[in-house]
Amino acid sequence: MSSAASLAASHGQTVKSGDATKKKPGSAQYSFEDDSWSSNPTPIANPPSGTIPKYPWREAIVTTTFWIGEKPTANNPVPNHKSCWDPKWAENYGGTDSPKRTDRLASYTPRDFIPRQNPFYVALPYNDMNSKGHKPEAAQIIPWYGKDVTSPDKSVCKGRWIAIRHGSKVCYAQWEDAGPFRTDHAAYVFGNERPKPNLNNGAGLDVAPAVRDFLGMDDTDITDWKFVDFADVPPGPWATYGDNNTFVINRRAAEEKAQLALAAAQAAAAKTTAVE
């Protein structure tokens, strides 16, 4: 791999990221369908406070473009109408998030519809869920697990914010699927390992067309990424759309609270007037 340009030529071999990765006979890999953990997992320990940044950058990661509603092809056998965590992903999004630049608006959204979920989304090669709930190792390896877990049937990875850096630009997006290629590579996603070899030059991150366009990436390129707490996500085009978008959820909650406060004030004023 000598340059980002050389990687772009291989984009035609992009394979669907997602929850269909199966455990091959004799393999110790973990999959959504399997309830076992790797027979020899790489230990991942939380570092002592103050030794390294809370969420370090994972640098020089081969990054490919994927999209909601992506159809299967010979090299992409699994369609993207669903994700690891949403069996109706395309339906809930509102349609196919076409990657064609002529099909997209300056708002980083599809031309044909307003997305009902955040168009700034990514996939990383780990799924914290299996058929029984959270994977056994999830509580030990996911840094925010104890703070964010609300139900054994709800992923603590879905919707998590990450920062993606390309050149001098930084984009923010939500983790909404597992891939590329794998759903079990916890030692990379939460640890210090590099992405494993795969058909896409060892790709370790899938990004939505909106992320690609904001950063000015090629369809296959090199980026850096890291997890970020929502409090550290600045406003941007990633704050505008989506029922799953933390910005939108908080904005709607604030508007509802303001409306309730206004209604209460009006009721109190009316009561005072009636007494007088």
DAGI-V140051 format. One record per residue. N is the residue number from 1. PHI is phi in whole degrees, -180 to 180 (999 if undefined). OMEGA is omega in whole degrees, 0 to 359 (* if undefined). NEAR is the number of other ideal C-beta (glycine too) atoms within 8 Angstrom. Layout:
# DAGI-V140051
n->N phi->PHI omega->OMEGA near->NEAR
n->N phi->PHI omega->OMEGA near->NEAR
This chain:
# DAGI-V140051
n->1 phi->999 omega->186 near->7
n->2 phi->-103 omega->181 near->3
n->3 phi->-163 omega->177 near->6
n->4 phi->-65 omega->181 near->9
n->5 phi->-63 omega->179 near->7
n->6 phi->-67 omega->179 near->9
n->7 phi->-72 omega->184 near->15
n->8 phi->-59 omega->180 near->11
n->9 phi->-65 omega->183 near->7
n->10 phi->-94 omega->186 near->10
n->11 phi->-63 omega->178 near->13
n->12 phi->-62 omega->180 near->6
n->13 phi->-95 omega->181 near->8
n->14 phi->-57 omega->178 near->15
n->15 phi->-110 omega->181 near->13
n->16 phi->-52 omega->169 near->14
n->17 phi->-88 omega->177 near->12
n->18 phi->159 omega->192 near->15
n->19 phi->-98 omega->184 near->11
n->20 phi->-96 omega->179 near->6
n->21 phi->-60 omega->181 near->12
n->22 phi->-102 omega->175 near->6
n->23 phi->-82 omega->180 near->8
n->24 phi->-71 omega->178 near->6
n->25 phi->-53 omega->178 near->3
n->26 phi->83 omega->182 near->3
n->27 phi->-88 omega->175 near->6
n->28 phi->-101 omega->181 near->6
n->29 phi->-67 omega->177 near->10
n->30 phi->-99 omega->177 near->11
n->31 phi->-139 omega->180 near->10
n->32 phi->-60 omega->183 near->12
n->33 phi->-79 omega->185 near->7
n->34 phi->-100 omega->183 near->8
n->35 phi->-107 omega->180 near->5
n->36 phi->-105 omega->174 near->7
n->37 phi->-110 omega->181 near->8
n->38 phi->-49 omega->181 near->9
n->39 phi->-69 omega->179 near->6
n->40 phi->-143 omega->184 near->4
n->41 phi->-69 omega->175 near->9
n->42 phi->-76 omega->181 near->7
n->43 phi->-61 omega->178 near->4
n->44 phi->-126 omega->183 near->9
n->45 phi->-113 omega->175 near->4
n->46 phi->-70 omega->183 near->3
n->47 phi->-73 omega->176 near->6
n->48 phi->-58 omega->181 near->4
n->49 phi->-58 omega->176 near->4
n->50 phi->88 omega->183 near->3
n->51 phi->-84 omega->178 near->5
n->52 phi->-141 omega->177 near->4
n->53 phi->-55 omega->183 near->6
n->54 phi->-55 omega->177 near->3
n->55 phi->-126 omega->183 near->7
n->56 phi->-73 omega->174 near->6
n->57 phi->-69 omega->169 near->8
n->58 phi->-97 omega->194 near->9
n->59 phi->-97 omega->175 near->5
n->60 phi->55 omega->180 near->4
n->61 phi->-100 omega->174 near->13
n->62 phi->-62 omega->188 near->15
n->63 phi->-127 omega->181 near->16
n->64 phi->-115 omega->180 near->14
n->65 phi->-98 omega->173 near->15
n->66 phi->-134 omega->183 near->15
n->67 phi->-155 omega->177 near->12
n->68 phi->-64 omega->180 near->12
n->69 phi->89 omega->179 near->13
n->70 phi->-59 omega->182 near->10
n->71 phi->-85 omega->179 near->6
n->72 phi->-71 omega->174 near->7
n->73 phi->-136 omega->180 near->6
n->74 phi->-59 omega->180 near->4
n->75 phi->-98 omega->181 near->9
n->76 phi->-140 omega->191 near->11
n->77 phi->-72 omega->184 near->8
n->78 phi->-110 omega->181 near->9
n->79 phi->-72 omega->181 near->9
n->80 phi->-102 omega->175 near->15
n->81 phi->-79 omega->174 near->8
n->82 phi->-134 omega->176 near->11
n->83 phi->-119 omega->177 near->12
n->84 phi->-59 omega->189 near->12
n->85 phi->-115 omega->182 near->10
n->86 phi->-144 omega->182 near->10
n->87 phi->-68 omega->179 near->4
n->88 phi->-122 omega->187 near->7
n->89 phi->-58 omega->182 near->14
n->90 phi->-63 omega->179 near->12
n->91 phi->-63 omega->181 near->7
n->92 phi->-70 omega->177 near->10
n->93 phi->-74 omega->180 near->12
n->94 phi->115 omega->180 near->10
n->95 phi->149 omega->180 near->9
n->96 phi->-85 omega->182 near->9
n->97 phi->-86 omega->188 near->14
n->98 phi->-51 omega->180 near->12
n->99 phi->-84 omega->180 near->10
n->100 phi->-64 omega->185 near->6
n->101 phi->-64 omega->178 near->6
n->102 phi->-73 omega->179 near->4
n->103 phi->-94 omega->187 near->9
n->104 phi->-125 omega->182 near->13
n->105 phi->-100 omega->179 near->7
n->106 phi->-65 omega->177 near->3
n->107 phi->-81 omega->181 near->6
n->108 phi->67 omega->180 near->12
n->109 phi->-120 omega->176 near->11
n->110 phi->-63 omega->180 near->14
n->111 phi->-70 omega->192 near->7
n->112 phi->-89 omega->181 near->6
n->113 phi->-160 omega->175 near->6
n->114 phi->-89 omega->184 near->6
n->115 phi->-66 omega->179 near->13
n->116 phi->-93 omega->172 near->9
n->117 phi->-131 omega->183 near->14
n->118 phi->-61 omega->178 near->14
n->119 phi->-73 omega->176 near->14
n->120 phi->-97 omega->183 near->14
n->121 phi->-136 omega->180 near->16
n->122 phi->-142 omega->170 near->16
n->123 phi->-128 omega->173 near->16
n->124 phi->-124 omega->190 near->13
n->125 phi->-80 omega->173 near->16
n->126 phi->-153 omega->174 near->14
n->127 phi->-123 omega->183 near->14
n->128 phi->-82 omega->184 near->10
n->129 phi->-112 omega->167 near->10
n->130 phi->-134 omega->186 near->12
n->131 phi->-66 omega->182 near->5
n->132 phi->-106 omega->183 near->4
n->133 phi->127 omega->179 near->6
n->134 phi->-69 omega->176 near->11
n->135 phi->-62 omega->185 near->10
n->136 phi->-56 omega->185 near->5
n->137 phi->-87 omega->189 near->9
n->138 phi->-56 omega->184 near->11
n->139 phi->-64 omega->182 near->9
n->140 phi->-87 omega->190 near->6
n->141 phi->-107 omega->182 near->10
n->142 phi->-91 omega->189 near->11
n->143 phi->-58 omega->184 near->8
n->144 phi->-97 omega->187 near->9
n->145 phi->-55 omega->185 near->11
n->146 phi->-61 omega->182 near->6
n->147 phi->-81 omega->189 near->5
n->148 phi->-103 omega->184 near->7
n->149 phi->-66 omega->178 near->10
n->150 phi->-125 omega->183 near->4
n->151 phi->-158 omega->178 near->5
n->152 phi->-68 omega->181 near->5
n->153 phi->-104 omega->183 near->4
n->154 phi->-120 omega->180 near->8
n->155 phi->-63 omega->173 near->9
n->156 phi->-99 omega->177 near->13
n->157 phi->-95 omega->181 near->12
n->158 phi->-57 omega->178 near->10
n->159 phi->88 omega->180 near->9
n->160 phi->-65 omega->182 near->10
n->161 phi->-86 omega->172 near->14
n->162 phi->-134 omega->173 near->14
n->163 phi->-105 omega->177 near->12
n->164 phi->-123 omega->183 near->17
n->165 phi->-115 omega->177 near->11
n->166 phi->-140 omega->186 near->12
n->167 phi->65 omega->181 near->6
n->168 phi->-96 omega->184 near->2
n->169 phi->-104 omega->177 near->9
n->170 phi->-127 omega->179 near->6
n->171 phi->-118 omega->179 near->14
n->172 phi->-123 omega->184 near->13
n->173 phi->-152 omega->181 near->16
n->174 phi->-106 omega->180 near->15
n->175 phi->-78 omega->186 near->14
n->176 phi->-127 omega->177 near->15
n->177 phi->-157 omega->179 near->17
n->178 phi->-110 omega->180 near->16
n->179 phi->154 omega->1 near->14
n->180 phi->-75 omega->171 near->16
n->181 phi->70 omega->188 near->11
n->182 phi->-125 omega->174 near->13
n->183 phi->-127 omega->189 near->15
n->184 phi->-126 omega->190 near->12
n->185 phi->-90 omega->181 near->12
n->186 phi->-64 omega->183 near->13
n->187 phi->-67 omega->173 near->11
n->188 phi->-88 omega->186 near->14
n->189 phi->-62 omega->183 near->9
n->190 phi->-114 omega->183 near->10
n->191 phi->-122 omega->187 near->10
n->192 phi->-110 omega->180 near->3
n->193 phi->-72 omega->173 near->8
n->194 phi->-89 omega->175 near->6
n->195 phi->-56 omega->180 near->12
n->196 phi->-76 omega->175 near->8
n->197 phi->-58 omega->176 near->3
n->198 phi->-155 omega->185 near->12
n->199 phi->-64 omega->182 near->7
n->200 phi->-108 omega->174 near->15
n->201 phi->57 omega->179 near->9
n->202 phi->75 omega->179 near->11
n->203 phi->-57 omega->180 near->16
n->204 phi->-125 omega->181 near->13
n->205 phi->-155 omega->170 near->15
n->206 phi->-106 omega->178 near->14
n->207 phi->-127 omega->179 near->15
n->208 phi->-71 omega->175 near->15
n->209 phi->-55 omega->180 near->13
n->210 phi->-63 omega->178 near->16
n->211 phi->-65 omega->178 near->15
n->212 phi->-54 omega->185 near->14
n->213 phi->-71 omega->179 near->11
n->214 phi->-63 omega->183 near->11
n->215 phi->-83 omega->183 near->12
n->216 phi->71 omega->182 near->7
n->217 phi->-80 omega->160 near->13
n->218 phi->-78 omega->179 near->10
n->219 phi->-58 omega->171 near->10
n->220 phi->-124 omega->188 near->16
n->221 phi->-153 omega->178 near->13
n->222 phi->-118 omega->177 near->9
n->223 phi->-137 omega->167 near->13
n->224 phi->-113 omega->177 near->11
n->225 phi->-149 omega->174 near->13
n->226 phi->-157 omega->172 near->11
n->227 phi->-71 omega->174 near->9
n->228 phi->-139 omega->171 near->11
n->229 phi->-73 omega->183 near->8
n->230 phi->-58 omega->180 near->7
n->231 phi->-60 omega->182 near->4
n->232 phi->-101 omega->179 near->6
n->233 phi->-91 omega->181 near->13
n->234 phi->-78 omega->174 near->5
n->235 phi->-62 omega->180 near->4
n->236 phi->179 omega->180 near->7
n->237 phi->-63 omega->177 near->9
n->238 phi->-77 omega->183 near->14
n->239 phi->-102 omega->192 near->9
n->240 phi->-97 omega->192 near->9
n->241 phi->-118 omega->164 near->11
n->242 phi->117 omega->175 near->11
n->243 phi->-64 omega->179 near->8
n->244 phi->-94 omega->186 near->9
n->245 phi->-82 omega->183 near->14
n->246 phi->-58 omega->178 near->10
n->247 phi->-61 omega->182 near->11
n->248 phi->-66 omega->179 near->13
n->249 phi->-59 omega->180 near->10
n->250 phi->-67 omega->180 near->8
n->251 phi->-65 omega->179 near->8
n->252 phi->-65 omega->179 near->8
n->253 phi->-65 omega->179 near->8
n->254 phi->-66 omega->179 near->8
n->255 phi->-65 omega->179 near->8
n->256 phi->-65 omega->179 near->8
n->257 phi->-63 omega->180 near->8
n->258 phi->-65 omega->179 near->8
n->259 phi->-65 omega->178 near->8
n->260 phi->-65 omega->179 near->8
n->261 phi->-65 omega->179 near->8
n->262 phi->-65 omega->179 near->8
n->263 phi->-63 omega->179 near->8
n->264 phi->-66 omega->179 near->8
n->265 phi->-66 omega->179 near->8
n->266 phi->-66 omega->179 near->8
n->267 phi->-65 omega->180 near->8
n->268 phi->-66 omega->179 near->8
n->269 phi->-64 omega->179 near->8
n->270 phi->-63 omega->179 near->8
n->271 phi->-65 omega->178 near->8
n->272 phi->-64 omega->179 near->8
n->273 phi->-63 omega->181 near->7
n->274 phi->-65 omega->180 near->6
n->275 phi->-66 omega->180 near->5
n->276 phi->-65 omega->* near->4
